[in-house]
Amino acid sequence: MIPLLNEKSIYTAMLQDGPFAIGEDPPFAHPFSRNSKDWVAGLRRNQLLKTKYRAVRNQIFDFLGINTFDEILSLLHEKPIRDSARNRSHLLLGNMFGINGSSRTIHRHLHDYARTADDVINSLRTKVLAQYSSHIEITNEIETTSDPVDLLLIIFDDRFHRKARFEAKRKLVLMNLAGSIDQRERDTNIEQKFADFLDFLNVQVWSPSMKIGDLEISYLFSRHDANDFSCREVKVLSEQETEKITPGPGEKLTLIKRRRFRDGGREIPIYVTIRKKPPAAKVLKLLRKNEKNPATAVDDELGLMAVLNSVSDVKRFLRHLTSSAIRADSFMTLEDISDTLTGGEYKGTATGSSGKTSMLKFFARLGGMRVEFIIHTNRSYLNYMYQRDVAHDEYEVKRIFDTGVAAFLFPPDIYHLNMDEIRDRQLVRFRRIIEEH
């Protein structure tokens, strides 16, 4: 896979060491100035960058309805011309993203894309980069701007600071990804499929002895290895049994709210988390994979993670799942199966994932849907939560930094952050939180 921070990346326009870098001043230098001559000389030596520059330049001209960069000054300073460009751009974007409806409908979609773009940054501010939230906070004027023409013009507006102009460009890129994701969701009818999947589980899979949403509160009381904090012993306790327990060093008390499924007359408890990946998470996944097409990069839109007491209960659940699909008049096939619950090394392809991860992972195809299933035993789930080099919180940090996404979204020459140091510091921080709380 081509690295995200590379001149061959499909996101070249975002790189701060290429022809589209946001400098101290907008790109309006005189064509015969020293800066312009140096810039042209550097571009001439790289045919790929030259081609990409021409493509992006032509896109800007087509989008704004202009022929030269000098005409941008008219858009910046004359409101009637700018308003006309906005109306024209909404029609163009509506057709590009397959949005059927009035101008108000198109405007609503564009506003949603802007909100998703902001959510991408704010999701990192609230967790992976929480300690640096004030450093990476979005400039107020950029966060409150949702129109693509306004954002594009900010890049060329010398009233705006360099950081604000970079964030305007970044927001445009993220909005474009959000639009592609929304278009795919509409094309694949993912909302209805998600509702159908929940209905299938409630009607065919979960025990009829429990009402929908009725969850049994249980706790996993576990003891962990001093060397890698892997689970060495785990007991399932009721809410009442935990009242007298205070976890000590190397011990954890983990809440799980469990449903049940019926197998051969037995009621088997199962903790389940069902997810539909939100748009901001899908945008981040496209960036991590250096992709722009959600059809090829986001294959886990519908997912379920389940935790059972033992490997034998896992086998019972798989048998129950396939027979439940038959009762729903759909054959179920299991694809891309990876099973490390009983040993072996996980062969994950995602940057930052650990070979020590134990789980059963597969995609189930049923009823016109393809759903990702991740199945754990109590012990493997606790390792997924707490084990060193395996814990999901650590994995989140690694994949954001090691894929280059952090440096891509927050380039050091603008945000003055050393991402290598922050990565190591955040891993230590999350490890301390995991083991001491």
KOLMAR-940609 format. One record per residue (C-alpha): residue in three letters; x, y, z. Coordinates in steps of 0.25 Angstrom, whole numbers, plus 2048, in hexadecimal, padded with zeros to 3 digits. Each point is the difference from the previous one (the first is absolute). Layout:
<marvos>
AlaXYZ/...
</marvos>
This chain:
<marvos>
Met800800800/Ile80580E7FC/Pro80380880D/Leu7F680B803/Leu80C80A801/Asn8067FE7F3/Glu8008087F2/Lys7F97F37FA/Ser7F580180A/Ile7F28037FB/Tyr7FF80B80A/Thr80C8087FA/Ala7F980D801/Met8007FF80F/Leu80F7FE802/Gln80880C805/Asp80C7FC7F8/Gly7FA8017F2/Pro7FB80A7F6/Phe7F3802808/Ala80680380E/Ile7FA80B808/Gly80A80B802/Glu80180D808/Asp7F98077F4/Pro7F57FC7F7/Pro8057FB7F2/Phe7FF80D7F9/Ala80F8037FD/His8048087F4/Pro8037F67F5/Phe80E8057FE/Ser80380180F/Arg80C7F8806/Asn7F67F7808/Ser7F87FD7F3/Lys80C7FC7F8/Asp8057F780B/Trp7F37FA801/Val7FF7FD7F1/Ala80E7FB800/Gly7FD7F580B/Leu7F37FC7F8/Arg8077FF7F3/Arg8097F5806/Asn7F47F7803/Gln7F67FC7F5/Leu7F67F980A/Leu7FF80D809/Lys7FF8087F3/Thr7F47F87FB/Lys7F980080E/Tyr80280F801/Arg7F98037F3/Ala7F57F6803/Val7FD80780D/Arg80280E7FA/Asn7F67FD7F5/Gln7F67FA80B/Ile80180D808/Phe7FD8087F3/Asp7F57F87FC/Phe7FA80080E/Leu80080F801/Gly7FD8037F1/Ile80D8077FE/Asn80C8007F6/Thr80B806808/Phe80480180F/Asp7FF80F7FF/Glu7F17FF7FE/Ile8007FA80F/Leu80280E805/Ser7F28047FA/Leu7FA7F5807/Leu80680480D/His7FC80E7FF/Glu7F38017F8/Lys7F47F9808/Pro7F77FE7F3/Ile80A7F97F9/Arg8037F780C/Asp7F17FD802/Ser7FF7FC7F1/Ala80C7F7802/Arg7FA7F980C/Asn7F37FD7F9/Arg8077FB7F4/Ser8097F7809/His7F47FA808/Leu7FA7FB7F3/Leu80D7FA7FB/Leu8037F980E/Gly7F17FB800/Asn8027FA7F3/Met80E7FA803/Phe7FB7F980D/Gly7F37FC7FA/Ile7F7809809/Asn7F28007FB/Gly7F780C805/Ser80080F801/Ser80B809803/Arg7FC80080F/Thr8027F1800/Ile80E8017F9/His80380B80B/Arg7FC7F780B/His8097F57FB/Leu80C8097FE/His7FD80580F/Asp8017F1804/Tyr80D7FE7F9/Ala80680C807/Arg7FB7FB80D/Thr8067F37FD/Ala80E8067FD/Asp80080880D/Asp7FC7F3807/Val80C7F97FB/Ile80980A807/Asn7F880180C/Ser8007F1802/Leu80F800801/Arg7FF80C809/Thr7F77F880A/Lys8097F4801/Val80D7FC7F8/Leu80580F801/Ala7F880480C/Gln80C806807/Tyr8038097F4/Ser7F18047FE/Ser80480F801/His80B7FF7F6/Ile7F77F97F5/Glu7F3808802/Ile7FA8047F3/Thr80080F7FE/Asn7F2806803/Glu7FE8067F2/Ile8037F37FA/Glu7F87F7809/Thr7F48097FD/Thr8028007F1/Ser7F97F57F8/Asp7FF8067F2/Pro80B7FA7F7/Val80280D7F8/Asp80280880D/Leu80A7F6805/Leu8077FF7F2/Leu801810800/Ile80680080E/Ile80C7F97FB/Phe80380C7F7/Asp7FC80B80A/Asp80B807807/Arg7F880480B/Phe8007F2806/His80C7FA807/Arg8087F57FA/Lys7FA7F680A/Ala7F28047FC/Arg8027FF7F1/Phe8067F2802/Glu7F47FC808/Ala7F78057F5/Lys8077F77F6/Arg8007F580A/Lys7F1801802/Leu7FD8007F1/Val8087F37FF/Leu7F87FA80B/Met7F38057FB/Asn8037F97F3/Leu8027F3807/Ala7F4802808/Gly7F88027F3/Ser8057F47FA/Ile7FC7F880C/Asp7F2806800/Gln7FF7FC7F2/Arg8047F2802/Glu7F67FF80C/Arg7F58057F8/Asp8047F67F4/Thr8017F4809/Asn7F4804809/Ile8087FE80C/Glu7F680680A/Gln7F57F67FC/Lys80A7F4800/Phe80480480E/Ala7F2800805/Asp7FE7F37F9/Phe80C7FA807/Leu7FB80580E/Asp7F27FA7FD/Phe8067F37FC/Leu8087FF80D/Asn7F4804808/Val7F67F67F9/Gln8097F47FD/Val80D800808/Trp7FD80580F/Ser7F87F880A/Pro7F1803800/Ser8007FF80F/Met80680E801/Lys7FA80D7FB/Ile8078087F5/Gly80A809807/Asp8007F880D/Leu80E7FD805/Glu8057F880B/Ile80B808808/Ser80D7F7803/Tyr80E803803/Leu80D7FA7FC/Phe80A7FF80C/Ser80D7FD7FA/Arg80F7FF804/His80B8047F7/Asp80E7FC7FD/Ala80B80A806/Asn8088007F3/Asp7F68037F5/Phe7F3801808/Ser7FA7F57F8/Cys7F47F9807/Arg8047F4808/Glu7F37FD807/Val7F28057FF/Lys7F37FE807/Val7F28047FD/Leu7F980780B/Ser7F2806803/Glu7FD80E804/Gln7FE7FC80E/Glu80D7F8801/Thr80980C7FC/Glu7FB80880C/Lys80B7FA809/Ile80B8007F5/Thr80A80B7FF/Pro80A7FD7F5/Gly80F801804/Pro80C8027F7/Gly8007F77F4/Glu7F07FE802/Lys7F58057F7/Leu7F1800802/Thr7F98027F3/Leu7F18037FD/Ile7F97F87F5/Lys7F28007FD/Arg7FB7F37FA/Arg7F57FB7F8/Arg7FD7F17FE/Phe7FE7F77F4/Arg7F97F2801/Asp8087F47FC/Gly7FA7F2802/Gly7F880480C/Arg80B808806/Glu80080F802/Ile80E8057FD/Pro80580E804/Ile8078087F6/Tyr80580F801/Val7FD8077F3/Thr80580D7FA/Ile7F98037F3/Arg80680C7F8/Lys7FE8087F3/Lys80D8077FE/Pro7FD80F800/Pro8048097F4/Ala80C806807/Ala8067F3804/Lys7FE7FC7F1/Val80780C7FC/Leu80C7FD809/Lys8007F27FA/Leu8018057F2/Leu80C809804/Arg8077F4808/Lys7FF7F87F3/Asn80480B7F7/Glu7F37FE7F8/Lys7F48097FB/Asn7F77F57FC/Pro7F77FB80C/Ala7FC7F47F8/Thr80E7FA800/Ala80580580E/Val7F4800809/Asp7FC7F1800/Asp7FB80080F/Glu7F480A7FF/Leu7F77F6808/Gly8067F880C/Leu7FE7F880C/Met8097FD80C/Ala7FC7F5809/Val8067FA80D/Leu7FD7F2805/Asn8057F880C/Ser8077F67F9/Val8057FB7F2/Ser7F57F5801/Asp7F680B801/Val8068077F4/Lys7FE7F47F8/Arg7F17FF805/Phe7FE80E7FC/Leu8057FE7F2/Arg7F77F47FE/His7F4808805/Leu80480C7F7/Thr8007F87F3/Ser7F37F8804/Ser7F980E804/Ala8038057F2/Ile7FA7F37FA/Arg7F3803808/Ala80180E7FA/Asp8007FA7F2/Ser80E8047FD/Phe80C7F77FF/Met80C805807/Thr80F7FF7FC/Leu80C803808/Glu80B8077F9/Asp80E805803/Ile8017F780D/Ser80B803809/Asp8007F880D/Thr80B80180B/Leu7F77FE80C/Thr8077F2803/Gly80E8047FC/Gly8088057F4/Glu80480E7FB/Tyr7F680A7FB/Lys8048047F2/Gly7F980E800/Thr8048097F5/Ala7FC80D807/Thr80C809804/Gly80280080F/Ser7F97F2802/Ser8067F6809/Gly8037F17FC/Lys7FD7FD80F/Thr7F18037FE/Ser7F77F5802/Met7F27FF7FA/Leu7F77FA7F6/Lys7FD80A7F4/Phe7F87FD7F4/Phe7F68077F7/Ala7F27FA7FF/Arg7F88027F3/Leu7F17FF802/Gly7F48077FC/Gly8078087F6/Met80A80580B/Arg80E7FE803/Val80380180F/Glu80D800807/Phe8007F780D/Ile80B80080A/Ile7FE7F580B/His80780080D/Thr8007F780C/Asn80180780E/Arg80F7FF800/Ser8038047F2/Tyr7F680C802/Leu80880480D/Asn80D7FF7F8/Tyr7FA8097F5/Met7FC80A80B/Tyr80D800808/Gln80C7F77FB/Arg80C8087FD/Asp8038027F1/Val7F27FA7FD/Ala7F6809807/His7F78087F7/Asp80380D806/Glu80F7FE7FD/Tyr7FC7FB7F2/Glu7F880D7FD/Val80C808804/Lys80A7F87F7/Arg7F78007F4/Ile7FE80F800/Phe80F803801/Asp8067F47F9/Thr7F88027F3/Gly80480F800/Val7F1805802/Ala80480980C/Ala80C8077F9/Phe7F78017F3/Leu7F5807808/Phe809808809/Pro80D8037F8/Pro80B803809/Asp80480D7F9/Ile7F2806803/Tyr7FC7F980E/His80F800805/Leu7FD7F2806/Asn80A7F4800/Met7F77F47FC/Asp80B7F6803/Glu80180580E/Ile7F1801802/Arg7FE7F27FB/Asp8097FA80B/Arg7FB80A80B/Gln7F17FC7FC/Leu8037F1801/Val80680280D/Arg7F4808805/Phe7F67F67FB/Arg8087F4806/Arg80080780D/Ile7F1803800/Ile7FD7F17FC/Glu8087FA80B/Glu7FE80A80B/His7F18037FF/
</marvos>
